[in-house]
């Protein structure tokens, strides 16, 4: 029944709505192209903002979205704003229908090849899929109708990213749009992506003048964009005066009743964060909690952040009882969260996190957590994404607790399908850089190498050895296909070596299960030789060594023989281990950037020194956990004349950075560097640390932050010493 309903829905939406649209419209030659939707359409489209309610699932969003958009398309078949919103709706909620929708727009253009609207609709739908052709169609639309604002806006978007990035052309189209539509604020969100202070200042001036005459809450929410532009446009030395201006804006907005809507409260919250007004920030958050208790914004920005601030996560060096106490506190907290958001996966993921560390939970509770997480993640599949996928995490928990082992293979396969589907869709986009696509493929590979050992462990526990052998064949095939060249970067070769070690470890475990103990011993030796460091997808080298020692003694080996044998595994076949720090060899382009204290930094200031650079953002959870250790590193090294410790911040909202730094008492230099870092690494995962050599080249790099704590600090100091050595 569910499949039939899906087919019927497709027929109604695509044939019943767009079929009517295609037959209905032949535009006249002279048209006044709209800058924004009519008041009636604007009001109707605003009803789609229900998405922030975390209790609303994908099916509800689908039904409600169609109930709003289908009648609008019938009544206003030539309204480009409705079509644009419909395209976004299909991409987000009904992506399985996207190809059919694009085909409808193509058919419309074939019937009306000179129609600017038809050119725009088809061109806009092809951005990211056939962007070269989309570019040509949009250019033709402007040739036919130079005063078509949305075509200029679409071309500006194309020129702001990917292979077509051209900031001068983007500026030209944005300026044209703003000239055609001086009362529209839509372009200002794109202006913030320009690296041109003069243009940013001019745009901010226009936006402020427009906002000062507005009283509608929907319009006033654009103050968030205004403040961002003003911080980007002004030098750091003028930021204190700007914060005084924002404080005046906040008083005016409160007086206009902006706090009566969720979007308005989010705007006020941003302003209070930028000004460092703790009392105002608390008020805005409390209002959100009271008025909109079920919103995703409340869940992430307030409830989780407040709990995390009150309960710092212990690191791996803390005593087990401290880690268990944290997990018990988290488990208790999730009781309230799952009551408030029962069908959202985020609170169930936090509950799973706690449950994985609590050995005394009954099996029924473990199964409830797993199944409710799977159900919630399916209901929110259009808006929620986690890595690894929830199904993989549930399989991991079931295996650890010996619950529902028979379900583990199905869950692993489900997790693989999810990551392949999501990544496959993105990798096919032609507006992503090669680096971005490699990073996305890396997410798939990571999921495979997390899932395969879980699957192998489950099969061996269930005595399904033939199925385990099939998994090992898949791993072997992956390793053969992905074997790096000798000239490949060292991190790529080391990752391959770690994966080989995982493969040999499980070859050995299968051999043990089949009582082929001599084979197992040989395979374990290969695993030890390949893995010179701990890895979270298999046993640590120490644990693996204990397993092999037990097997050695079972085979009648002596202690003396064991020591002689294991000594052969202490020298890895690859280069020496350095923890998570990897060789990079990336020359940094020159820069001229101001830190929050007003000092101007240039690449020349780094020459002759070893420079530690941490890349972070206020919105990045792992970054926030890592920064206290960056501060410890800075305190330890700040008096060393040959070493610098700097941080590059990549917040788009520059105004949020200084209040955050002051709140936490960080003393290290903070350099706003969003555009610079983006130019060096088009897709950057953070936190990320660079060790820059005396000639301005990134010698070593480390990405991510787990529960390492003091180990992170030790590894960073060792990496700095390594970078100091002559090369």
VOPARO-911998 format. One line per field, with one value per residue (C-alpha): residue number from 1; x, y, z. Coordinates in pm, 1 decimal. Layout:
# VOPARO-911998
num: NUM;...
c1: X;...
c2: Y;...
c3: Z;...
END
This chain:
# VOPARO-911998
num: 1;2;3;4;5;6;7;8;9;10;11;12;13;14;15;16;17;18;19;20;21;22;23;24;25;26;27;28;29;30;31;32;33;34;35;36;37;38;39;40;41;42;43;44;45;46;47;48;49;50;51;52;53;54;55;56;57;58;59;60;61;62;63;64;65;66;67;68;69;70;71;72;73;74;75;76;77;78;79;80;81;82;83;84;85;86;87;88;89;90;91;92;93;94;95;96;97;98;99;100;101;102;103;104;105;106;107;108;109;110;111;112;113;114;115;116;117;118;119;120;121;122;123;124;125;126;127;128;129;130;131;132;133;134;135;136;137;138;139;140;141;142;143;144;145;146;147;148;149;150;151;152;153;154;155;156;157;158;159;160;161;162;163;164;165;166;167;168;169;170;171;172;173;174;175;176;177;178;179;180;181;182;183;184;185;186;187;188;189;190;191;192;193;194;195;196;197;198;199;200;201;202;203;204;205;206;207;208;209;210;211;212;213;214;215;216;217;218;219;220;221;222;223;224;225;226;227;228;229;230;231;232;233;234;235;236;237;238;239;240;241;242;243;244;245;246;247;248;249;250;251;252;253;254;255;256;257;258;259;260;261;262;263;264;265;266;267;268;269;270;271;272;273;274;275;276;277;278;279;280;281;282;283;284;285;286;287;288;289;290;291;292;293;294;295;296;297;298;299;300;301;302;303;304;305;306;307;308;309;310;311;312;313;314;315;316;317;318;319;320;321;322;323;324;325;326;327;328;329;330;331;332;333;334;335;336;337;338;339;340;341;342;343;344;345;346;347;348;349;350;351;352;353;354;355;356;357;358;359;360;361;362;363;364;365;366;367;368;369;370;371;372;373;374;375;376;377;378;379;380;381;382;383;384;385;386;387;388;389;390;391;392;393;394;395;396;397;398;399;400;401;402;403;404;405;406;407;408;409;410;411;412;413;414;415;416;417;418;419;420;421;422;423;424;425;426;427;428;429;430;431;432;433;434;435;436;437;438;439;440;441;442;443;444;445;446;447;448;449;450;451;452;453;454;455;456;457;458;459;460;461;462;463;464;465;466;467;468;469;470;471;472;473;474;475;476;477;478;479;480;481;482;483;484;485;486;487;488;489;490;491;492;493;494;495;496;497;498;499;500;501;502;503;504;505;506;507;508;509;510;511;512;513;514;515;516;517;518;519;520;521;522;523;524;525;526;527;528;529;530;531;532;533;534;535;536;537;538;539;540;541;542;543;544;545;546;547;548;549;550;551;552;553;554;555;556;557;558;559;560;561;562;563;564;565;566;567;568;569;570;571;572;573;574;575;576;577;578;579;580;581;582;583;584;585;586;587;588;589;590;591;592;593;594;595;596;597;598;599;600;601;602;603;604;605;606;607;608;609;610;611;612;613;614;615;616;617;618;619;620;621;622;623;624;625;626;627;628;629;630;631;632;633;634;635;636;637;638;639;640;641;642;643;644;645;646;647;648;649;650;651;652;653;654;655;656;657;658;659;660;661;662;663;664;665;666;667;668;669;670;671;672;673;674;675;676;677;678;679;680;681;682;683;684;685;686;687;688;689;690;691;692;693;694;695;696;697;698;699;700;701;702;703;704;705;706;707;708;709;710;711;712;713;714;715;716;717;718;719;720;721;722;723;724;725;726;727
c1: 0.0;280.8;444.8;112.7;54.9;399.2;325.1;-6.9;158.8;411.4;138.9;-63.4;229.4;411.7;127.1;-153.6;43.7;328.6;139.4;-115.5;166.2;338.6;26.2;-86.9;185.9;302.9;462.1;424.9;736.2;740.8;716.4;781.4;971.0;896.4;1159.5;973.5;654.3;321.4;196.7;-46.7;219.8;473.5;231.7;157.1;525.4;595.8;372.2;647.3;866.4;705.1;1016.7;1180.2;941.2;1150.1;832.5;742.9;860.8;939.9;596.3;424.6;652.9;577.0;199.3;188.4;431.1;228.3;-92.3;57.5;252.2;13.5;-271.9;-22.6;116.5;-235.3;-331.8;-0.5;152.8;407.8;530.7;908.6;921.4;673.4;861.4;1191.8;1049.2;891.9;1228.8;1388.8;1105.5;1148.0;1526.4;1487.4;1178.8;1107.6;1447.2;1337.0;1110.9;1380.9;1467.0;1101.1;1065.8;1373.1;1227.1;907.7;1106.7;1298.4;974.0;844.4;1153.8;1122.0;771.0;877.2;1248.2;1263.8;1063.5;1285.0;1087.3;1123.0;1496.7;1526.2;1327.4;1521.1;1855.9;1799.4;1706.7;2036.5;2269.8;2502.3;2400.1;2481.6;2607.2;2773.3;2439.7;2255.9;2495.1;2421.8;2044.4;2051.8;2271.0;2021.2;1735.6;1913.0;1972.8;1600.5;1508.8;1794.1;1558.7;1491.2;1617.4;1611.1;1824.9;2091.6;2068.0;2109.5;2418.4;2563.4;2527.5;2710.3;2998.2;3042.2;3166.9;3322.5;3493.4;3287.5;3396.6;3450.1;3388.2;3390.9;3115.6;2925.9;2947.0;2822.1;2512.0;2446.1;2472.9;2236.1;1986.4;2004.2;1962.4;1657.7;1516.2;1626.7;1358.9;1446.3;1681.2;1735.6;2075.3;2233.0;2276.0;2502.8;2688.3;2835.0;3029.8;3223.4;3576.8;3552.3;3527.1;3421.5;3134.2;3038.1;3033.6;2820.6;2574.3;2555.7;2481.5;2191.7;2054.0;2065.7;1882.4;1613.4;1572.2;1539.1;1205.5;1067.8;845.7;743.8;908.0;995.5;1187.7;1348.4;1501.4;1744.9;1928.9;2126.7;2258.3;2318.1;2533.4;2733.4;2802.8;2903.7;3151.8;3298.3;3323.9;3481.0;3836.5;3874.2;3956.2;3601.7;3425.3;3372.4;3179.1;2979.2;2879.3;2740.5;2534.1;2403.9;2304.8;2091.6;1943.6;1851.0;1667.7;1467.3;1388.4;1271.0;1041.3;896.3;805.0;1059.2;1070.1;724.5;848.9;1111.6;1302.2;1291.0;1423.6;1706.0;1792.4;1793.4;1999.3;2261.8;2276.3;2322.8;2597.8;2776.1;2759.6;2859.0;2537.6;2499.1;2177.2;2012.1;2129.8;1978.6;1650.4;1631.6;1709.1;1457.8;1192.9;1270.9;1243.3;909.5;747.1;894.4;991.5;981.8;1194.3;1522.4;1684.1;1592.9;1717.1;2059.8;2137.1;2007.1;1920.3;2226.3;2466.6;2358.0;2383.7;2724.1;2855.0;2746.2;2883.5;3225.9;3295.9;3572.1;3868.3;4015.5;4275.9;4011.4;3930.2;3660.4;3431.4;3436.5;3346.5;3064.4;2928.8;2918.6;2734.2;2479.6;2415.5;2371.2;2137.1;1920.3;1914.1;1793.4;1480.3;1344.2;1479.2;1311.9;985.3;1006.5;1136.5;1031.0;1057.8;1384.0;1704.0;1931.2;1817.6;1814.2;2172.3;2274.5;2093.4;2276.0;2605.1;2534.4;2402.0;2715.7;2914.8;2665.9;2705.1;2410.0;2128.1;1886.6;1877.5;1521.2;1636.5;1922.6;1682.6;1433.3;1704.6;1823.3;1481.6;1355.5;1670.2;1622.7;1256.9;1333.7;1617.7;1385.8;1118.9;1372.7;1577.2;1538.8;1684.2;1899.5;2233.9;2504.0;2838.6;2849.0;2483.3;2252.3;2208.3;2583.2;2582.8;2288.9;2465.6;2774.4;2569.9;2384.5;2712.9;2872.6;2579.3;2504.1;2152.9;1976.4;2293.9;2085.5;1992.2;2349.9;2405.4;2082.2;2175.4;2525.2;2383.7;2126.9;2400.2;2607.0;2307.1;2235.9;2588.6;2614.1;2283.5;2363.2;2719.0;2640.1;2394.8;2652.0;2950.7;2759.0;2732.6;2958.0;2992.9;3202.8;3581.4;3782.7;3896.1;3534.6;3444.1;3742.8;3634.0;3282.2;3414.7;3629.3;3308.7;3188.8;3520.2;3522.7;3175.0;3283.9;3586.1;3380.1;3101.3;3302.5;3470.6;3132.1;2987.3;3279.6;3255.3;2881.2;2925.5;3195.0;2981.4;2694.3;2932.1;2858.7;3214.0;3131.6;2959.6;3265.8;3484.6;3262.3;3321.2;3697.3;3683.9;3514.5;3788.4;4061.6;3902.5;3884.9;4252.6;4358.5;4157.4;4268.7;4637.1;4815.1;5111.5;5453.6;5424.7;5090.4;5075.3;5200.4;4860.7;4700.3;4965.1;4936.2;4557.0;4590.6;4840.1;4603.1;4324.6;4553.1;4620.7;4247.2;4209.7;4493.3;4361.6;4024.3;4187.2;4363.1;4043.4;3868.2;4165.5;4147.0;3774.1;3853.2;4133.3;4404.6;4626.4;4954.3;4780.2;4632.0;4976.3;5113.5;4817.7;4846.0;5211.2;5111.6;4856.5;5115.0;5363.4;5107.6;4960.6;5213.4;4947.1;4599.1;4300.8;3934.2;3827.5;4022.8;4218.1;4502.5;4848.7;4878.3;4547.4;4640.6;4978.2;4808.0;4577.6;4873.3;5072.9;4785.7;4782.9;5163.3;5143.8;4854.7;5086.8;5354.0;5578.9;5812.0;5840.9;6190.3;6064.9;5773.0;5998.6;6219.7;5920.0;5737.4;6054.2;6024.9;5693.3;5819.3;5955.0;5663.8;5691.1;5597.5;5735.6;5743.0;5421.2;5349.1;4998.5;4739.2;4994.4;5056.7;5310.5;5161.3;5420.5;5175.5;5317.2;5091.5;4993.7;5073.2;4820.3;4760.9;4510.2;4421.8;4378.9;4117.1;4364.2;4425.6;4769.2;4827.7;4983.1;5160.8;5318.7;5655.6;5594.1;5605.1;5931.4;6221.1;5986.9;5783.9;5418.4;5130.9;4800.4;4466.9;4165.5;3833.9;3483.1;3247.7;2978.4;3210.7;3162.3;3497.6;3669.5;3521.2;3649.3;3996.0;4049.0;4131.3;4422.7;4529.4;4537.2;4757.0;4989.4;5003.6;5084.4;5363.3;5523.5;5446.7;5794.4;5979.8;6127.6;6133.7;5773.2;5439.6;5091.9;4814.2;4452.3;4259.4;3887.5;3648.7;3318.3;3114.6;2968.4;3289.0;3101.2;3045.0;3413.8;3549.6;3268.2;3327.3;3703.7;3656.9;3397.5;3639.1;3949.6;4161.1;4485.1;4619.0;4602.5;4274.9;4281.5;3949.8;4046.7;3732.6;3811.0;4180.0;4124.6;3854.6;4100.3;4360.2;4117.4;3784.1;3625.7;3779.2;3689.7;3761.4;3915.8;4239.3;4594.9;4888.9;5255.3;5417.3;5790.7;6041.6;5987.5;5608.6;5513.5;5265.4;5490.6;5245.0;4868.5;4625.1;4246.8;3972.5;3955.3;3818.2;3861.1;4241.4;4277.4;4633.2;4740.1;4652.0;4882.0;5165.5;5123.4;5121.7;5445.8;5606.9;5496.6;5646.9;5976.6;5955.5;5900.3;6201.3;6439.2;6649.0;6501.5
c2: 0.0;238.0;187.9;245.0;565.0;684.6;618.1;799.9;1095.9;1122.6;1118.0;1389.4;1620.5;1596.2;1550.6;1724.5;2036.6;2091.8;1946.4;2225.9;2478.0;2380.5;2417.3;2738.2;2989.9;3180.5;3502.0;3824.3;3987.5;4277.7;4172.1;4343.3;4067.3;4053.9;4127.4;3943.2;3740.9;3914.7;3965.4;3676.0;3437.1;3557.4;3487.3;3139.6;3052.1;3163.2;2879.0;2638.4;2757.6;2490.8;2279.3;2394.1;2188.0;1882.1;1675.2;1709.3;1419.5;1387.0;1252.6;1540.6;1790.2;1624.2;1633.4;1985.0;2117.5;1969.6;2104.4;2455.4;2443.0;2253.9;2506.9;2792.6;2643.4;2600.1;2958.5;3120.2;2895.4;3158.0;3274.6;3204.9;3231.8;2947.0;2731.8;2803.1;2709.6;2398.3;2289.5;2332.2;2138.1;1847.3;1843.5;1831.1;1620.4;1427.0;1392.6;1071.1;1289.5;1539.9;1388.4;1390.7;1754.7;1853.4;1664.9;1870.3;2193.7;2065.6;1986.1;2334.8;2490.9;2271.9;2411.0;2770.5;2794.3;3176.0;3221.1;3375.8;3203.8;2862.9;2927.3;3027.6;2736.0;2470.4;2643.5;2687.2;2319.2;2214.4;2406.8;2153.9;1886.2;2029.4;2368.1;2458.8;2415.8;2590.8;2883.1;2905.1;2890.2;3161.5;3383.1;3338.5;3427.2;3755.8;3818.9;3780.3;3977.6;4185.1;4295.3;3938.7;3967.6;3598.7;3502.0;3748.8;3606.5;3249.1;3347.5;3519.6;3193.9;3003.7;3252.0;3228.3;2868.4;2575.0;2582.0;2885.6;3099.5;3455.2;3715.5;4004.8;3850.0;3757.6;4119.5;4243.7;4022.2;4111.1;4482.1;4440.3;4257.6;4525.8;4800.6;4625.9;4545.9;4814.2;4711.0;4337.9;4200.8;3860.2;3939.2;4043.1;3684.0;3627.6;3956.8;3818.5;3560.8;3835.6;3919.8;4290.3;4531.8;4825.1;4630.2;4485.4;4831.8;4976.1;4688.1;4708.7;5082.3;5020.4;4734.9;4938.7;5228.0;4990.9;4812.6;5132.7;5200.7;4849.2;4710.6;4370.3;4091.0;3891.7;4190.4;4278.2;3931.2;4047.4;4241.0;3918.5;3951.3;4324.6;4275.1;4003.0;4232.5;4520.9;4308.5;4181.3;4532.2;4707.4;4663.6;4502.2;4837.6;4958.1;4652.9;4800.7;5094.8;4855.6;4656.2;4976.3;5026.9;4669.6;4725.0;5021.1;4805.6;4538.2;4787.2;4906.7;4553.0;4449.8;4751.0;4645.4;4303.3;4103.6;3852.0;3721.1;3488.3;3215.9;3379.0;3708.2;3550.6;3389.1;3733.8;3883.5;3592.9;3652.2;4021.4;3951.4;3702.2;3960.4;4225.1;3987.3;4064.1;3755.0;3878.2;3953.8;3621.6;3434.9;3620.5;3533.1;3168.4;3145.0;3298.0;3039.5;2761.7;2896.5;2989.8;2729.2;2431.4;2177.9;2359.2;2219.1;2551.7;2507.4;2148.5;2224.8;2583.9;2584.7;2249.9;2056.7;2349.2;2426.6;2062.3;2021.3;2337.3;2205.0;1854.1;1862.9;1542.2;1339.5;1243.1;896.5;955.0;1016.0;735.1;488.2;592.8;954.2;842.2;622.8;911.0;1128.6;858.3;811.2;1186.2;1193.7;894.3;1068.1;1390.4;1209.3;1099.1;1453.8;1501.5;1194.3;1299.7;1641.0;1518.4;1150.3;1125.2;1310.9;1102.1;1351.9;1278.3;904.6;927.5;1092.4;816.2;553.8;729.2;699.9;343.0;218.4;298.4;160.1;-214.8;-262.8;-164.5;-449.1;-589.9;-465.1;-107.7;-145.7;-277.3;2.8;264.6;102.6;58.6;404.4;561.7;374.0;478.1;843.4;863.5;729.9;988.3;1271.5;1134.7;1453.2;1683.1;1465.9;1312.0;1158.9;996.5;706.0;648.5;562.3;203.1;143.3;286.3;67.1;-240.7;-149.3;-123.7;-450.2;-630.3;-485.5;-597.2;-923.4;-803.9;-900.8;-1023.6;-1159.4;-799.6;-674.8;-775.9;-605.1;-288.8;-271.8;-306.2;-37.2;197.9;130.7;204.4;529.9;667.9;555.6;720.8;1049.9;1067.9;944.6;1228.6;1487.5;1339.8;1364.3;1741.1;1923.0;2235.1;2058.1;2061.5;1743.2;1787.8;1804.6;1490.0;1303.6;1407.2;1280.2;950.3;935.3;935.9;628.5;450.6;536.0;383.1;64.4;18.3;82.6;-150.2;-444.2;-532.4;-509.5;-743.4;-986.6;-995.5;-1066.8;-1345.3;-1516.3;-1491.0;-1651.4;-1916.2;-1804.0;-1840.0;-1849.2;-1511.7;-1378.6;-1497.4;-1306.6;-986.6;-1045.2;-1083.2;-742.7;-590.7;-753.9;-622.5;-270.1;-280.2;-402.1;-134.7;148.8;67.9;405.0;482.5;528.7;898.5;932.7;1158.7;992.8;1016.5;822.6;549.2;529.6;502.1;217.2;45.2;74.9;-78.0;-361.4;-423.9;-444.2;-692.1;-917.1;-904.9;-1039.2;-1294.3;-1416.4;-1422.9;-1628.4;-1866.0;-1904.9;-1980.2;-2250.0;-2389.7;-2294.5;-2157.7;-2140.4;-1945.8;-1717.5;-1653.3;-1552.5;-1325.3;-1160.6;-1090.1;-910.4;-708.4;-606.1;-506.5;-295.4;-120.8;77.0;276.7;244.8;244.6;272.5;13.6;-274.8;-358.7;-132.7;-269.5;-349.1;-540.1;-720.3;-817.7;-972.8;-1172.6;-1302.6;-1385.3;-1601.8;-1786.9;-1826.3;-1994.9;-2218.1;-2342.9;-2431.5;-2130.0;-2022.8;-1678.8;-1636.2;-1733.9;-1496.3;-1200.3;-1284.8;-1322.1;-1008.9;-801.0;-854.5;-665.2;-349.5;-196.7;-110.8;-170.0;191.0;508.6;566.8;652.3;1007.5;971.2;1165.6;1406.8;1347.2;1479.2;1756.9;1958.3;2235.3;2586.0;2853.5;3143.7;3489.0;3664.3;3990.1;3941.7;4127.5;3945.2;4042.5;4274.5;4470.2;4330.5;4262.4;3926.8;3832.4;3510.6;3683.9;3699.2;3319.4;3276.9;3152.5;3003.9;2688.1;2796.4;2598.2;2710.1;2585.1;2624.9;2648.8;2800.3;2886.9;2655.4;2351.5;2121.2;1936.1;2274.6;2398.0;2086.3;2128.4;2501.0;2470.1;2244.5;2494.4;2750.1;2514.3;2476.1;2853.2;2908.2;2653.1;2793.7;3166.9;3258.9;3042.7;3278.5;3018.3;2895.1;3069.9;2950.6;3111.6;3031.1;3091.0;3134.7;3044.1;3179.8;3357.2;3569.1;3743.0;3934.7;3616.1;3537.5;3800.3;3757.8;3382.0;3422.7;3670.8;3452.7;3160.6;3364.5;3247.2;3439.0;3302.7;3521.3;3477.4;3571.9;3581.2;3395.2;3250.7;3358.4;3275.0;2922.3;2862.9;2966.5;2718.8;2431.1;2461.1;2198.0;2217.6;1987.8;2127.5;2134.3;2118.1;2194.0;2292.0;2294.9;2548.0;2527.3;2810.1;2862.3;2898.5;2542.0;2325.9;2035.9;1841.4;1836.4;1689.4;1678.7;1623.3;1601.9;1309.9;1236.6;1258.9;1539.5;1550.6;1304.3;1566.8;1816.2;1564.5;1470.8;1838.7;1907.0;1599.4;1713.6;2058.4;1897.5;1684.8;1996.0;2162.9;1897.2;1985.8;1862.4
c3: 0.0;80.5;-259.7;-440.7;-246.9;-351.0;-719.4;-697.2;-531.5;-813.3;-1075.4;-902.1;-838.6;-1167.4;-1411.4;-1224.6;-1130.2;-1369.6;-1662.3;-1620.3;-1578.4;-1899.4;-2107.4;-1940.9;-2000.8;-2303.6;-2182.8;-2381.6;-2522.0;-2272.9;-1909.8;-1578.7;-1402.4;-1030.3;-765.2;-493.2;-460.9;-429.4;-71.4;-110.9;-241.6;13.4;296.9;161.5;119.4;475.3;590.9;481.7;769.9;993.4;931.9;1256.0;1467.8;1556.1;1603.0;1234.4;1019.7;652.6;557.8;737.3;564.4;231.9;279.7;413.6;152.9;-130.2;22.4;9.0;-318.0;-546.5;-518.5;-558.5;-879.2;-1016.8;-937.7;-1034.0;-1300.6;-1411.8;-1072.0;-1063.4;-683.8;-640.6;-892.2;-719.1;-381.2;-530.6;-675.6;-332.3;-171.3;-413.8;-360.0;16.9;80.7;-240.3;-407.7;-577.0;-795.5;-895.0;-1234.0;-1333.0;-1234.1;-1436.4;-1734.1;-1700.7;-1711.7;-2012.7;-2192.7;-2116.3;-2272.6;-2582.6;-2631.6;-2560.5;-2654.0;-2639.0;-2318.4;-2045.4;-1769.7;-1935.7;-1981.0;-1616.4;-1475.7;-1666.6;-1613.4;-1240.8;-1204.7;-1369.2;-1136.8;-976.7;-1226.4;-1569.7;-1459.6;-1790.7;-1967.3;-1682.3;-1721.7;-2095.4;-2040.1;-1774.0;-1990.3;-2274.4;-2039.2;-1961.3;-2331.3;-2386.8;-2073.5;-1921.5;-1642.4;-1514.1;-1151.1;-1052.8;-1352.8;-1235.7;-882.8;-1010.7;-1212.3;-905.5;-712.0;-986.8;-984.4;-607.6;-596.8;-776.9;-1117.0;-1220.6;-924.3;-1043.0;-772.5;-1017.0;-1228.0;-912.3;-800.8;-1138.8;-1122.3;-757.4;-832.4;-1127.9;-907.8;-637.9;-898.7;-1046.4;-701.4;-453.4;-202.4;-208.0;56.7;-102.0;-255.6;73.8;189.8;-110.7;-63.9;258.2;54.5;-127.0;-16.5;-97.4;194.8;-20.5;-172.3;166.0;325.5;44.7;65.2;445.0;424.4;184.3;393.2;715.9;551.4;426.8;761.3;962.0;793.3;840.7;1115.1;975.6;1185.3;872.6;735.1;1068.0;1093.0;821.8;1091.5;1142.4;787.1;830.2;1139.2;965.5;668.6;894.6;1089.4;763.3;618.6;917.0;1048.7;1390.2;1548.9;1468.1;1609.6;1960.7;1812.1;1594.1;1903.4;2056.7;1740.2;1758.8;2123.1;2007.0;1730.3;1984.3;2204.6;1902.8;1788.0;2134.7;2132.4;1796.7;1935.4;1738.8;2023.9;1936.3;1659.0;1657.7;1373.8;1560.2;1878.7;1681.3;1546.2;1895.7;2026.2;1756.5;1844.5;2214.4;2132.5;1916.6;2187.4;2465.5;2654.9;2874.7;3037.5;2703.9;2561.7;2855.5;2809.9;2437.8;2503.8;2787.0;2560.6;2293.6;2550.4;2672.3;2340.6;2103.7;2322.2;2036.8;1780.9;1653.2;1737.1;2103.4;2098.6;1956.0;2049.0;2404.5;2562.3;2442.9;2472.9;2829.3;2933.6;2768.1;2935.8;3276.0;3208.8;3039.3;2852.7;3023.7;2810.7;2768.8;3040.8;3309.5;3556.9;3446.9;3731.9;3608.1;3256.2;3391.2;3600.5;3290.2;3096.5;3377.7;3390.1;3013.6;3024.3;3286.8;3081.7;2771.9;2959.2;2927.2;2574.4;2428.3;2590.1;2422.7;2085.2;2065.4;1685.8;1632.2;1616.3;1793.0;2153.9;2079.5;1953.3;2279.2;2470.1;2262.9;2339.7;2711.7;2690.0;2515.0;2831.9;3086.1;3129.6;3364.7;3130.6;3051.1;2699.6;2652.2;2713.0;2464.3;2201.3;2265.4;2216.5;1895.5;1738.3;1836.1;1692.1;1365.1;1348.0;1425.6;1173.9;903.3;989.5;969.0;678.1;472.6;740.0;966.2;882.5;1099.1;1032.3;1079.2;986.0;1279.5;1156.8;1190.5;1542.9;1643.9;1501.6;1702.9;2024.3;1960.3;1900.1;2212.0;2427.9;2250.4;2159.4;1836.1;1666.3;1381.2;1292.8;1268.9;900.9;796.3;989.7;843.2;491.6;570.2;688.1;374.5;149.9;331.3;303.4;-59.5;-147.3;21.3;-103.0;-451.0;-499.9;-387.5;-569.8;-897.1;-855.3;-1098.7;-885.3;-620.8;-631.0;-669.7;-307.5;-190.1;-380.9;-236.0;111.6;47.6;-84.0;228.3;434.3;244.5;291.4;662.7;696.9;518.7;745.1;1055.4;942.7;808.7;1143.4;1319.7;1059.3;1087.8;1466.5;1448.5;1191.0;1399.1;1712.7;1520.0;1377.9;1020.8;892.1;521.3;551.7;734.8;447.1;202.2;399.2;396.3;18.5;-1.9;217.2;7.3;-312.7;-167.4;-67.2;-411.3;-592.4;-363.8;-327.2;-331.6;-552.8;-395.6;-477.8;-294.5;13.1;330.0;502.6;216.6;239.5;616.8;601.9;354.3;585.9;883.0;676.8;572.1;940.0;1009.1;724.1;851.0;1207.3;1095.0;866.8;1181.6;1387.0;1122.7;1108.7;1488.1;1467.1;1210.3;1433.8;1182.6;1456.7;1267.3;989.6;1254.2;1401.7;1060.9;991.2;1333.3;1263.2;941.7;1136.4;1396.7;1129.1;943.7;1248.8;1448.5;1636.2;1792.7;1561.3;1649.9;1392.7;1543.9;1855.2;1965.1;1905.6;2277.3;2280.8;1963.3;2107.3;2411.9;2185.0;1984.6;2299.7;2420.1;2088.5;2098.3;2437.2;2325.5;2052.5;2308.4;2258.3;2540.7;2696.0;2547.5;2204.5;2237.1;2312.6;2018.4;1786.2;1894.8;1860.6;1486.0;1486.8;1656.6;1336.8;1107.4;734.9;669.4;820.9;1196.5;1371.3;1476.8;1610.7;1414.7;1266.5;897.2;647.4;431.6;232.9;134.1;70.7;217.7;-7.7;122.3;345.6;526.7;807.6;1128.0;1456.7;1714.8;1889.0;1569.7;1484.0;1114.9;1036.7;714.6;598.9;639.0;1016.4;1024.9;837.7;1044.1;1306.5;1360.4;1367.4;1512.0;1352.5;1484.7;1252.0;1435.2;1453.8;1738.5;1594.9;1583.7;1886.4;1859.1;1814.0;2140.6;2317.6;2168.2;2234.0;2607.7;2508.0;2242.9;2525.2;2732.7;2434.1;2391.7;2760.7;2740.5;2425.4;2422.9;2553.3;2300.2;2038.9;1760.6;1796.9;1732.4;1829.7;1624.2;1543.1;1220.8;1285.1;1001.3;1133.7;867.2;1150.6;1256.5;1524.5;1726.8;1766.1;2008.3;2267.0;2260.6;2306.6;2591.5;2763.7;2779.1;2860.3;2566.1;2523.7;2195.2;1882.6;1692.4;1324.4;1133.7;816.3;655.6;298.8;324.8;456.1;194.2;-79.0;53.3;122.0;-66.6;160.0;505.1;792.9;1135.6;1388.5;1194.1;1299.9;1081.4;1168.3;938.2;880.6;869.9;496.8;515.9;418.3;610.8;711.8;930.1;965.8;1217.3;1173.7;1431.2;1809.1;2008.2;2376.9;2373.7;2629.9;2762.7;2493.3;2232.7;2405.0;2424.6;2057.9;1955.6;2145.9;1989.2;1643.2;1704.6;1801.5;1488.9;1276.8;1437.7;1308.3;1003.5;676.8
END
